[in-house]
Amino acid sequence: MAGISKTERTIEIETRNGLWLSLEVIGKNIIHCVCSRQSIGNMESSTGIIDKSVRDLVGNLPDVIMCGSDKHKTGTVPGANGTNAEFSFKDMTVDVNISDGRICFRQGDEVLLQEGTKSLTAIDVYKYSTEGEAPEIDRVRTVDGERNFIRNLRKIKDHQAYRAKYGFCFDEDEGIYGFGQGEEGVYDHRHQNDYLYQHNMRIPMPMLYSSKGYGMLFDCTSLMTFEDDANGSYLFMDAVPRLDYYFISGGSPDAVINGFRTLTGRAAMLPKWAFGYIQSKEQYYSADELAEVVRHYRKLGIPIDGVVQDWNSWRPGNWGEKKLDPERYGNIKDKMDEIHSMHAHAMVSVWPNMNSTTDDYRELSDAGKILNDLSTYDAFDEKAREIYWNQARKGLFDNGFEAWWCDSTEPFSGPDWGGEVKREPWERYSLVGDEHKKYLPQEKANLYALEHAKGIYENQRKTTEEIRVLNLTRSGYASGQKYAALLWSGDISATWETMRQQITEGLSMGLSGYPYWTLDIGGFFAVKDNWEKRGCGCSSDPTPKWFWNGGFENGVRDYAYREFYVRSLEMGCFLPVFRSHGTDTPREIWNFGKEGEPFYDAIAKTIRLRYEIMPYIYSLAGGVAQKNETMMRSMLFDFGHDRIAAHISDEFMFGKAFLVCPVTRPMYYEPSETDNDSTGVLSKELVGADKTREVYLPTGCGWTDFRTGVRFDGGQWIKAECPLDSIPVYVRDGSIIPMKNNMQYADDKAEDTLEIHVYSGCDGNFVLYEDEGNSYRYENGEFALTDLHWDDKSGRLTTGKREGSFRGMNEHQEYKVFVDGNIL
């Protein structure tokens, strides 16, 4: 018999079909729902992605419950006489069908979401073991690192869990966004089937946003699929202890994502230098080479903040060891001192898996902290994370590296990282997902990267509070933002279509609530058929690879690639983090010509632009950390009311001021079919090619071309000129953009005057954020905020009192104000 019981903080319903459903309210716009096959009781998360502080936000429930047409006071309410129970939670009302537990979420008379069928099917969960037999190990070298495959693992029944299915009844014209980053460039997930699993180039997030202004976060860390087809609309979860989810109302992406980060944790502030230019490639081979990169940029007068040491920094044969090869890096401390003296920083690649011959492996193995692939450390274990950190600290951090590149943090994707033909989506999901389930708990098959990031973050902070954690990691999950995990989109190919898709994937990540995302500027794989030009030590392997699918067989020697690289860099200038990386061909600016030549000048101009707007960018980062804001913004954030803008996925807002319209097709050159070594440079001009792109300017405001200063009304399509040295970028009316000239690094104080650029047309506000840039004292209030307000009617900019202070802050700030390009 169905029944409803109410405590101070939860309502529990036993439905007629044998499900138990519990509800609790968090804040004013979040409803936590748990569905189980038994009475629920404890509502706390078992996955770890929900921040513990959320329990302090659980509010008391209202006194009145309505069941059917009858009202009942607090206490146990028999539900046998009604079919629906209605509960009012501050800004929301939920109607529960007490026959089967389906919920209708409402605001006033508006239905936000009507649930479909929910189901929980009991399954056996297995662990894998050789059961005492000596392991039969295949040690395989792949493009994605060395891997162990254990041939004689056996499935052993361990416990029971549930396969869960959550149904949606979407409106016909409703758009569904989020779910993290994939490879296909899907923006609106309606009428799509999506496979949510960790893989190189795939970062699932259990979060969706609806065009109706609500979001849903599923507290699930197993493999998942989202299906919206003739069979219905539902999210399928591979293995869960119960169906656990959060409904977030709010009416806008900003409000919903504020709820997401309320649940999963505030984003940590990255070091200021992380927002400058970071030079990387596969790979640098010595400490001398790392220092020379920075030295060369400084000599050229091109700004730079970071240089990256990719893999194979260890001694030959010691894969994954967190010790540098003394033959190549014996002078690392001296070179790091030199890098630091040039106001730059270094990041280093570390891997979760190790060769069994290494000291690091033996230490972890002796402590019983290696997973049963006999290579990868157990990041789910706190002691293992501590050991791993101490190895990284002694071998790398103490030698001067200040940031981490936690590569291959979906460590069991090896079975799919090979082959000539890309497998079908369902086949890849099954192949890679099943491999993860051999070595990880089935309920947490998507969680390894998050636990790895947690260990780096928590243990570095135990070591020092003076250096902020920066962790560039290829995979991640909801709540990784609080561990300073910066996600990037993996080993993408250098093609124009891939660049176009990457814009959409970045927007999807932002709509999934994750604030820090970037890509390999220039694409990772440059070549395709020209296997002798392959990087990653693969230039002797002629076999095709499905992922080695670049469009530029001669790399930087071909003007076609140089054009592609410039356009990729111009887009990257307006991403949260600005990092060049890839294999097959060099990436440093001097490989693209010299000063006075078009490609070199375009690269130099773009990097300098990044630094000119650094005060704006760092203030955006302050808004991410303090107010749960988003830097790379889909049009849905600011122009959801504009039906045209809402469907555009190849333009984006960078903060609330800049509309960025990347160029995603060639306009000047196409790849040359001839490899003529005698000339050194290849060039095949696109004769008569259109050098414009269509741009939509959203309605509701005017827009100014950032390059030319020409103003346009919103609500129209225009043809924008696309010279090689800039992509179309427009500034919204009422924007206030703080800028600084002549900077060579992110914290350069050579220029004291701060320029404030105002774009008139309506009133505007901006909060300038400042702190010391690389400690955690900002958490204790050591930062400064300055409110800037533009009154359009009077033509007056007001700068509020600078509130707060931090170490090293200039007592007086000089401003130079420009309005529509003219000094005030």
N, C-alpha and C positions, 0 to 999 in steps of 0.2 A: 504494500500500500504506500502511495506517495506521501511525502511529508516535508514540511519546511521547518527548520529550526534556526534560531537567531541568537548569536552571542553579541557582545558589545561591538565586535569588529568584523564578524563574518556572518554570512547567511549560508546555510547548507541545505541543499534540496536533494531528497532521494526521489528520483524519477520513477515512473511506472515501468520503464524498460530496464531497470536495474543499474542505472548510472547514478553516481553521486556527483553533485555539482556544488562547488563553494565559490562565493563571491566576496570580495573586499574592495574598499575604495582607497585609492592612493592619491593624495592631493585632491585637486578639484576636477581633474579630467581624465583619470586613469582608473579603469576597473580591472582588477586582477581576477581571473577565472581559472579554476582548476576542475578538471573532470577526471573521475577515477571509477574503478570497479568496486571500491570500498569506501567507507567513511574516511574523510580526508584529514581533518584535524590540522596538522601543521601545514602552513601555507608557504613556508620558506623554500627558496630555490635550492635544488640539489645539483645544479650544473655549474654554478659559480659565475655565470654571466650577469646575474642580477646583483647589484651593489648591496652590501649588507646594510647600508644606511637607509635603504628604502623601508625597512621594517619600522623605522621611526616616523615615517610619513603616513602609515596606515591610520586612517581616521575612524572615528566612531560612526556607526551606521544610524540611519534615521529611525525614529521610533515607529513610524507607521508602515505597515506592509499591506498591500492590497492583493488579495487572492480572488480571482474571478471578479465578481462585482461586490464582494464583501471586504470591509476593512477590519484588520485585526491588530491588536496591540502587540507590543514586544513579547516574545515567547515562542512556544511551539505552535505552529499553525498547520492544521490538517489541510492537505491539498486535494483530498479525494473528491471534493464537491466542485472543483473548478478545473479548467484546462490551462489557464495561464495565471502566473503570479507576476505582479508588477511591483518594481522597487524603484524609488527615486533616490539617486545619488547626486546631490548638489546639482551640477550642470547636466547630468544625464539621467535618463530613465531606461531601465531594462525590463523587457517583458520575457518571462521564462515559460516555455511550454513544459509543464511538469510531466507530460507524458514521456518526452524523450530528451529534455534538457536543451533544446534549441533556444537560442537567445536572440531577441531583436533589440538592438541598441538604438535609442532615440534621443534627439534633442528637441524638446517641445513636441510638435507634431511631425517633425521630419525624421524619417527612418534613415539612419546612417548605414546600418548593416543588418540584414536578416541572415542569421546563420543557416547553413544547410545541415545535413546529418553529421553528427559526431559519432565516431566509433573507436573502440579499443579492443584489439584482438590479441589474446595471449599468444606469446611466442617463446620458444626456447632460445636462450642466448648462450653462445659458445665461447670458450677460450681455446687457444691453440698451443700445442706443446708437442715436443718429440717424445714425451713420456719416458724420459730417461735414456733414449737412444742418442748416440753421438749425432750431432746435427750434420746434415748433408748440405753444404754451403756452396752456392754459386756466387762467386764474387764477380760482378759485372761492371765494366766501365761504360758509362753512358755520357752523353752530352750534358746531362744534368747531375753529374757526379758519380762516384763509385757507390755501388749498392750491393747489399747481401740479399739473396733469395734462398730461403730454407726449403729444401725439397720435401723433407719428411715430416712436416708439421701435421698433426692430427687434430680434428675437431673434438672437443670434449664439452659436453653439456655442463654449464656452470650455474645458470639461474634462469628465471623467467622475467620477461618484461612485456611490453605491449607494442604492437604496431598501431599507430594512431592515424586517424583520418579526420580532418577538419573541413567541413563543407562550407562554401560561400554561396550566397544568392546575390550576385552582383546585379546592379542596374545595367540595362542594355548599353548605355553610353558611358559607363563608369570606366575610368582608367586606373590601372594598378601598376605601381612603380616600386623600385627598390630591389630587394633580394640580393644585393651585393653586386659583384662584378663577374661577368661571364666572358665569353669570347665572341659572341655573335652580334653584339651591338644592339641588343633588344632594349628598347626604351619603355614602351607600354607592354606589360606582360599579359594583357587580355588576349585570349585565343592563342596562347602559347603554352608549350610544355617546357619547363625549366628543371634542370638537374642541379641540385644544390649540394656540391661536394667539393672538397679541397683538391686543387690540381694546379700545376704551373699554368698561369693565365686564368685561373678561376678562384674567386674568393667569395664564398656564399655568406650571406647575412640573413638571419631569420626574422627579417623586418620588411614590412610593406607599407606603402603610402597610397591612399586612395584619392582620386580627384575630388571626392566628396568631402575631403578634409579630415579624415580620420587615419589612424595608423594602427598596425598590429605588430606586436613583438611576441614571438613564440619562444618560450624558454626550453628550447630543444637544441641539442648539440650533436645529434646523430645525423646520418645522411637524410636528405629530404628531396621530394619532388613536388613541384607546383604544376597542376594540370588544369587547363581551362579549355575544354574541347567538348565534343559531342557527348562525352561520358560524364560531364559535369565540371564543376569548379571546386577544387579542393587542394589542400596541402597534405601530403602524405609523409609521415615521419617513421623512419625505419625502426627505431627502438627507443622507447621512453618509459619511465616508471609511471607516468601519468600524462594526461594532456593538460599543459600548463601554458597560459597565454595572457597577454595584457592588451586591452582595448584602450587606445589613446585618442580622445577627441581633441579638438582645438581649432579646426577650421582652416589651418594653413600649414605648410611644411615646417615653418619655423616653430610653431607651437607644438606640433607633433614631435619634432626632433628634440625640442626641449624636454618633452616627456620621455623620449627614448633615453636621453643622457641622464635624466633624473633616475631612471631605472638602472642604467648600466654604468654610470659613473661619469664625472666631468673629465674632459680631455686635459691631459697634462700639458703644460706649456713647453714647447720645444725650445731648444737654445736658439738665440737670435740668428746665429750663423747658418742654421738649417734653412733659412729663408733666402739666403744668397745663392750664388751660382756654385754648383757642385760638379766637378769634373771627374768622370769615371770612364773606364773602358775595361774590356777583357783583354789583357790585363797589364798591370805594371809589374816589373820583375825584380825590383831592388829598392832599397831605401833611397839610394841616390836618385833613381828615376822619379819617385814620389816627390822629393824635394825639388827636382828640376822642373816638374810641371808647374808648381806654384811659382818658382823663381822666374820661369819664362812668362807666365801671365803678368807678374808684377813688372817685368822688364818692358812688356808691351803696353802697360797701362790699362790692361783689361781686368775688370774686377773679378775676384774669385774668393770663395770662403772655404771650400772643402775639396779634398782629393781623396779618392777611394782606392784601397787595396783590395782587389778581387781575389778569388781563390788561389790555391797552390802557393801560398806564402810559406807553407811548411816544408820540411825536408822531404826530398823525394822518397816515395814509398810510405809516407806517414800521413795518409789522407785524413783530413779533419782535425789534426792536432793543433792545439792553440798555442803553438810555439813557432817562432819564426825560424826560417832556414838561416843559420849563422853565416853561410857562405855569401848570401845575397843581402842579408839584413843585419849583419853584425854591427853596423854603425847606426842602428835605428834610433837610438836615443839622441845622438848628435843631430841626425837629420830631422827628427821630430822637434828638437829645440829650434832648428832653423825654420821649419814650417811655422811653428808658433810665433817666432820672432817676426815673421812676415804677416802676422795676423790672419793665419789660416789654420785649418784643422784637418784631421785625417780620420777616416772611417775604415773599418776592416771587416772582411767577410769571415763569418764563422758558420760552421755547419753542425747540425745536431748528431750526425753520424760520424764514426771514426773507424779507422783501420785498427784491427785487433793488435797490431804490433806497436801501437803508440802508448806512451806513458799515460795519456789521458784516458784511453780506453781501459787500461789495466786498473787504474784507480777506481773508476766507476764500476767496472766488473767485479772487483774485489768487494765493493760495498753492496753488490747485488742490485745495481741501479741501471742495468742495460736491458732494453726490451728484447723480445725473443727473436728479433732479426739478427741479434748478436753484433750490433753495430750502432744502434741509435740509443741515446740516453733517455731515461724515463722522466720526461719533463713533468709528469703528473705527481712526482714525488718531491716533496720539499727539500729533503736532504740531497737528492740528486741535483736539483736546481742550484743548491748552494755549492756543491762540488764543482759543477760545470762553471759557475761564475768564478770561483776561486782559480780555476785553470785559466779562464779568459783574463782575469785580472792580472795574474802573475806573468802570463806570456805576452799580453797585448796592452791592456789598460795601463799597467805600470811602465810600459815602454813608450807611452805617449799617445796611443790611439784613444780618441774621445767618443767615438760613436760606433755603432754596431750595424753590420749588414747581416742579419740573420737569414741566410739563404736557405732555400729548399725546406721550408718549414711545413710542407705537406710531404713528409719524408718517404711516403710509400706509393708514389705515383709512377715509379719506374716501369711497370709493365706496359704503360701506354707511351712512354717517352722513347719511341723508336718505331720503325716500320715505315714503309714507303707511302701508305695511304692512310689518311685520317679515318679512324673507325667511326661507326655510327654513334650518335649521342648516347643512346641507351646502353650500347656496348661499353663505351668508355666509363660511364657512370658505374656499371656493374664491375668492370675490371679493376678500376682504381679504388672504388668503394670497398670491394671485397678484400683487396690487398691491405687497406687501412684496418679493416676489421680483424685481420689476422694478428695484428700487432698492438692494436689499441682497443680499449673497451668499446663495444658496439654502440653504446649509448653516447659515447664521446668521440666518435670517429672524425668529427669536424673540429675538434678542440685542441689538437696538439700545438698549433702555432700560438694560440692564446696562452697556454700554460708556459711555453717557452719564453714568450715575451714577459710574462709575469715574473719569471725567475730573473731575467736580466734586469728588469726595472727595480724590483724590490731589493735585490742584492747590491746593485750599484748604489742605490740610495743609502743602504747600510754602510757602504764604503765611504761615500762622500756626498754632501749636499751642495758642493760647490760647482759640480759639473752636471748639467741636466742630461737625463737619458735621451738618446736619440737612437731608435731602432728601426732601420729600414728592413722590412720583412715582406717576403713574397706572399705569405698567406696570413690570415688573421680571422678575427671573429668579433661579434658584438662585445663591447666593453674593452677591447684592446686599446681604445683611445686613452684610457686612464693609465695605461702602461707605456705611453709615449711611443706606441707602435705606428710607424708610418708605412702604409701599404703601397706597393707598386704593382703594376699589372702583369708582371712576369715577362717571359722571353718572347715578346711580340716580333713579328716580321716587319721589315721596312717596306711597306706598300702603302699606297695612297688610301686604299679601302680600309686597311687596318687603322690608319690614323683617324679616318672618319668614325670608325666604330669605337675607338678609344674615347672620343668625346662623350659618346652615349654611356660608356661604362663608367666614366668619371661622374657623370650626372647621376647614374643609378647608385653609385656608392654614397654620394651626398644625400640622396633621398632615402637611403638605408640608415641614415643617422651618423655615418662615419665621416669625420672631418678631414683626415689627412690621407691623401691619395695622390699618386703621381705615376709617371710612366718612364720608360727608357726613351729619352729624346733621341731621335734618329733611328729608332727601331733597333732591336737586339740583333736579329739575323738580317744581314744586308744582301747576301747572295742566295741563289737557289741551285741552279745547275752547275755553276762554276765551283765544284767541290774543292779544287786545289787552293781556292782563296778562303776556305772556311777557317774560322778561328776555333777556339776551345780545344786545340790539339787534334782537330779532325780533318786536317788537310790531306791526309793519306787515305781517307775513306771515300770511295766514289759512289757508295750506295745512296739513293735518294732518301730523304727524311721528310715526313709530312709537315713537320714544324719548321724546317729550314726552308722558308718559303719567301725570302726577300725578293725584291724587284730590281736590284741593282747589282749586276754581276761584277762590276769593276769598282764598286764602292766609291770612295772619295775621289778617285781618278776621273770619274765621270761627272760632268756638270749636272746631269740629271739627278744623281744622288745629292750633290751639293744643294740643289734647289729643294729637294725633299727635306734634307736636314735643316735648312734654314726655316722652312715652313713649320717643321716639327718644333724647332727651338722657339719660334715666335708664338706658337700655341703654349709651349711649356712655360714661357715667361709669365703667363697668367694662371698657372696652377699653384696649389699650396706650396709645393716644393719643386725646385727648378734644377733638374739633374740630367746630364747627358751620359748615356751609357750604351754599349753594344759591342759586338764582336765583328770579325771579318774585315774591318776597316778602321783607321784612326778616327778620333773624335775631337782632338784639340784644335783650337781655332787656326793655328799656323798650318794645318794640313789643308785648309780651304783657300789658300792664297795669301796675299799680304795686303797691308794697308793701301787703300786706293783701288783695290779690286772689289767687284760687287759682292761676292759671297763673304769674304772676310769682313767687309764693312757692314754688311747686314747682320752678321753674327755679333760683331762688336757693338753695334747700335742696340741690338736686342738685349744683350747682357747689361749694358749701361742703363737701359730703360728699367730693367728689373731693380737696379739699385736706386734710381731716381725715385721710384715709388715705394721704396722700402719703408718709410714711415707709415704709409697707408697699409702696406702688407702686414707689418708687425702689429699695427692696431687691429687689423682683422684677426690676427692670431690671438690677441688679447681678448677680443670678443668671443672667440671659440672657447677659450679657457674659462672666461668669467660669466658669459651669458649664453653658452651653448649654441653659438651661431655657426654658420656654414660659409666657407669661403668660395668654393666652386659651386655655383647655384644654378639649378635648372630654372627655366622660365616659370615653372610652377610656383617657385618661392615668391616672386614679386609680381607676376603677371598671370596668375591662374585664372583671372577673370577674362583674359583675352584668349578666345578660343583658338586663334591661329598660333599665338605664342606658346600656348600650353602643349601643342603637339610638335614643337620644334626641338630637335635633339642634336643639332650641329652648331648651335650658338649657346652661349652661357653667360651668366653674370659672374664677375669676379668681385666679391663683395656686392654692395648695392649700387656702386657707381659705374663700373665698367661693363659694357656689353661687348663680348669677345666673339669674333666670327672667324674661326680658323679657315685657312685655305687648304682644301683637301683634294686638290687635283693639280696636275702639272700645268704651268702656263708658259714656261720658257724653254724647257728642254725635255727630251725623251731619252731613254737609255740608248747608248750607241751600240750598234751590233758588231762593231769592230774593236778588237783589243790590240791597239797599235802601241807596242812598248817604246817605239822610237820617239813618239811625241810626248809621252808622259801623261797627257791629259786628253780625255775624250769629250767630244761635244757634238750633239746633234740637236739643232735648234728646232723648236716647234714653230714653224712658219705660220703666221696669221692666227695664232691661238688667241682666244678671248682672255683678256687679263682683268676680268671683273668677276665678282661673285654676287649672287643675289643675297640680300640681307633683309630680314624683317625687323623693323623697329617697332617694339610693342606700343600699344595705345596707352593713353593716360598721361603722357609727358612728352617733352621734346628731347632731342638727342643731338649731341655735338660730336662731329668727327674728331677724334683725339689727335689725329695727324694734321688735318688741315684747318680745324676750327670752324668748318662750315656746319650750320645748324639745320636740322630736319625736324619736321613734325612727326610724332609717333603715329602708329596705326597704319603703316604703309610698307610696301616692298620697295627697295631701291637697288640699283646696280652700283656696287662699290668698286672703286679702282683698287687694284692689288699690286702695287709695285713690289719688287723683290724684297725690299728692306722693311716692309711692314704689312701686317694683316689688318683688315677692317676692325677697328675698335671705336666704340662710341661711348660718350659719357652722358649720363642721365641728368636732366634738369634738376637743379637743387643739390647737386653733388658737391662735396667738399673733400678735396684730395690733398693731404699733406705730402710734400715732396722735398728732396734734398739733392743738391748737385755735387759732382766730383767725388763720389764715394768709391773706394776701392775694395771695401769689405763692409759687412752688414753693420758693424758697430763703429764705423769710421766717424770720428769727430772732427775731422779736418775742416769741415764746413759747418760753422755754427748756425747760420741763418736757415730757418725752416720756411720753405715756400708753402703758402696755402693757396691752392687753386680752386676757385669757386666757379661753378657753372650756373648761371642765373636761369630764371624761368619759373621758379617756385622756391618756397622756403626750404631750407635744408639744415641737417644736423649731422655732426660727426664727433666721435669720442676718440681723441688721440691717446693712445696707450704707450707708456714708456716704463721700462725697468732696466736692471743692470745687465740682463741678457743671458746669464749662464749660471744661475744658482736657483735654489728653491725658496729664497727669502720672499719672493712674490707671494707665496702661500701665507706668509705672516704679515701681509699688508705692505710690503716694500715695493711699491709701484706708484706711478703717478698717472692721473687722468685729467685731461683738459677737454671741456665741452666747447665745441665750436658751433656757432649758430649763424645761419645766413637768413636775414630778413629781406625778402625779395622786393617788397614794396618800397622800403626805405633805402635799399641798396647798401645795407650795413652788415658787416661781419662782426659778431661779438665773440670774443674769446673769454671763456669763464676762468675763474681762478684755478690754477693748477693744484689739484687736490692730491695730497700724498707726497711721498718722497722715496728715494732709493739711493744707495751708495753710488757715488760718482756722478750724481745728477747735477747738471749745470743750474746754478741758482736763477739765472736769467735766460730767457729764451727770446731770441730775436725772430720776428716774423716779417716776411715780405708777402703781401697779399696781391693775388692776380684775380681779376674777374673777367671771365670770358677771354682770357689771354692778355688782358691789359692790366698793368700794374695799378693798384688802387692808390 
